[in-house]
Structure formats: structure tokens, C-alpha cells
Amino acid sequence: MTGTIGIVMAGGNSTRFGEDKAFFEIDGKPMYRHIVDALEQSGVCDDIMVSTNSRLSGRFDDMPVKVDVKRFRDRGPLAGIYTFADAYPDKRLLIISCDTPYISPEWIRTLHEVALDDQSIVVTRSGDRLHPLVGIYQGGGLASDIERLLTTDRRSMKALFAERKTIEVDSKLYDIDVTSFLNINRKADLH
Ligand SMILES: Nc1nc2c(ncn2[C@@H]2O[C@H](COP(=O)(O)OP(=O)(O)OP(=O)(O)O)[C@@H](O)[C@H]2O)c(=O)[nH]1
């Protein structure tokens, strides 16, 4: 691997939230921008980009975006990861979902340290919840493994974990506030 790209995942339809959640402002800042700032502050990324779809791609201000490949359009986050893995096969992909606006730079650094030691996928566990979209995706053949899953309509992140060695880093073992991983799927999650 030759460096790390920080990637804000923001190509969904926000059906449960009721409006495009990436742009919803929390503390005066769109959710996606909270992730950009945390990635920047972590200090581990060589580049930071947004993974999205063609409908939303013009709305991320100055941020570079990468639109999901056409043939996997609207197939969920694996399609976004595939698009990056295919374009940047030698890079470590540090993925953070736009709907975890409280993610801390310290946690990002923790994941990154684990990923440097091992060429596996590294994801976050917080109590009984797994956070596949707070994680690092890397290693040879990643794009072709995801391609195989998507062409047979297996879209879940867990399907990928069944195929490739995946390390779960448990936040319990670190001094980190669990609110860091708060996942905003609905307006009710904001309270
Ligand atoms: N690039 C990309 N990102 C996606 C895609 N689908 C979901 N995401 C992102 O992945 C994260 C988790 O998505 P979900 O909350 O499960 O899906 P969603 O479409 O945003 O929301 P719902 O419609 O309520 O399920 C969010 O940050 C989404 O923006 C996709 O097809 N492509």
C-alpha cells in the first residue's frame, strides 16, 4: 500500500432521514463536512475525497468527488468502495460514513495504526454494534472481490467480511466516548 485516502461515504438516498443527510447541518456545519474535518485532523490521510452518486455530486463545495461506477449505481456502500478500490488499487481506503458526524480524529488514528500493521480490512466495533463504514479497506484483489459480490447481487458489507480477513477493533479497549459512533439514520437520532 502506498498511502491512505480518506473517503466520506455520501452516496445514499437518505430514505429514513427524509432529506439528503450529508448536507444536514449539525452545529452549523453539514454532516459531510464534520467527517472531512475529522479526517483532516487525524493527520493520516494523503488525500480526502467524497464517494457519492451523480445526483449529489455537485453539492460538496470544494471537495473532490468520485461518482459510483454506472454499472453498480445505487447498489449501496459496497459500490462506492468498489469504485475507489478499482481506481486506486494501491491505496489504503479509510472510509467514514457521512452519518457519523461525531467521529473523532483519535479514533481514526487508532484504526489507521492497526491497518498499518496488517493488510486486512479493519472496522469498528462499539459494544454489540459493528460499524463497517468506520473502517479501512485495503489489500490486493479488493476490487475484484467486491465486483464478484455485486454482480451476484450480494450487497451487504458482511458478505465482504466473509470473503476477506477482517479485524474488528473494539472501542471498549480504548478510552473513547461511545457517542463518537452515533449513527444518524433518522431525524429522531438527533435528540
Ligand atoms: N457511494 C455510495 N454511498 C452510499 C450508497 N448507499 C449508501 N451510501 C452511503 O453509505 C452510508 C450508509 O448508508 P445508509 O444509511 O445505509 O443508506 P442511505 O441510502 O444513506 O439511507 P436510507 O435510504 O435511509 O437507507 C451513508 O453515508 C450513505 O451516504 C451508494 O450506493 N453509493
The ligand as an SDF file (V2000), in Angstrom:
LIG
                    3D

 32 34  0  0  0  0  0  0  0  0999 V2000
  -21.1100    5.8920   -2.6520 N   0  0  0  0  0  0  0  0  0  0  0  0
  -22.2290    5.3810   -2.1660 C   0  0  0  0  0  0  0  0  0  0  0  0
  -22.5480    5.5870   -0.8700 N   0  0  0  0  0  0  0  0  0  0  0  0
  -23.7070    5.0540   -0.4020 C   0  0  0  0  0  0  0  0  0  0  0  0
  -24.5850    4.3040   -1.2210 C   0  0  0  0  0  0  0  0  0  0  0  0
  -25.6460    3.9070   -0.4570 N   0  0  0  0  0  0  0  0  0  0  0  0
  -25.4180    4.3830    0.7770 C   0  0  0  0  0  0  0  0  0  0  0  0
  -24.2570    5.0810    0.8180 N   0  0  0  0  0  0  0  0  0  0  0  0
  -23.6650    5.7700    1.9900 C   0  0  0  0  0  0  0  0  0  0  0  0
  -23.3880    4.7810    2.9680 O   0  0  0  0  0  0  0  0  0  0  0  0
  -23.7460    5.2510    4.2530 C   0  0  0  0  0  0  0  0  0  0  0  0
  -24.7630    4.3060    4.8850 C   0  0  0  0  0  0  0  0  0  0  0  0
  -25.9080    4.3330    4.0990 O   0  0  0  0  0  0  0  0  0  0  0  0
  -27.3490    4.0350    4.6640 P   0  0  0  0  0  0  0  0  0  0  0  0
  -27.6790    4.9720    5.7840 O   0  0  0  0  0  0  0  0  0  0  0  0
  -27.4360    2.5950    4.9500 O   0  0  0  0  0  0  0  0  0  0  0  0
  -28.2240    4.3260    3.3730 O   0  0  0  0  0  0  0  0  0  0  0  0
  -28.8820    5.6720    2.8790 P   0  0  0  0  0  0  0  0  0  0  0  0
  -29.3090    5.4140    1.4920 O   0  0  0  0  0  0  0  0  0  0  0  0
  -27.9800    6.8530    3.0850 O   0  0  0  0  0  0  0  0  0  0  0  0
  -30.1310    5.8420    3.8470 O   0  0  0  0  0  0  0  0  0  0  0  0
  -31.5280    5.0190    3.7910 P   0  0  0  0  0  0  0  0  0  0  0  0
  -32.1500    5.2910    2.4480 O   0  0  0  0  0  0  0  0  0  0  0  0
  -32.3180    5.6090    4.9300 O   0  0  0  0  0  0  0  0  0  0  0  0
  -31.1630    3.5700    3.9960 O   0  0  0  0  0  0  0  0  0  0  0  0
  -24.2420    6.6650    4.0810 C   0  0  0  0  0  0  0  0  0  0  0  0
  -23.1670    7.5300    4.3490 O   0  0  0  0  0  0  0  0  0  0  0  0
  -24.6420    6.7210    2.6330 C   0  0  0  0  0  0  0  0  0  0  0  0
  -24.4990    8.0170    2.0950 O   0  0  0  0  0  0  0  0  0  0  0  0
  -24.2400    4.1170   -2.5960 C   0  0  0  0  0  0  0  0  0  0  0  0
  -24.9540    3.4840   -3.4050 O   0  0  0  0  0  0  0  0  0  0  0  0
  -23.0500    4.6690   -3.0110 N   0  0  0  0  0  0  0  0  0  0  0  0
  1  2  1  0
  2  3  2  0
  2 32  1  0
  3  4  1  0
  4  5  2  0
  4  8  1  0
  5  6  1  0
  5 30  1  0
  6  7  2  0
  7  8  1  0
  8  9  1  0
  9 10  1  0
  9 28  1  0
 10 11  1  0
 11 12  1  0
 11 26  1  0
 12 13  1  0
 13 14  1  0
 14 15  2  0
 14 16  1  0
 14 17  1  0
 17 18  1  0
 18 19  2  0
 18 20  1  0
 18 21  1  0
 21 22  1  0
 22 23  2  0
 22 24  1  0
 22 25  1  0
 26 27  1  0
 26 28  1  0
 28 29  1  0
 30 31  2  0
 30 32  1  0
M  END
$$$$
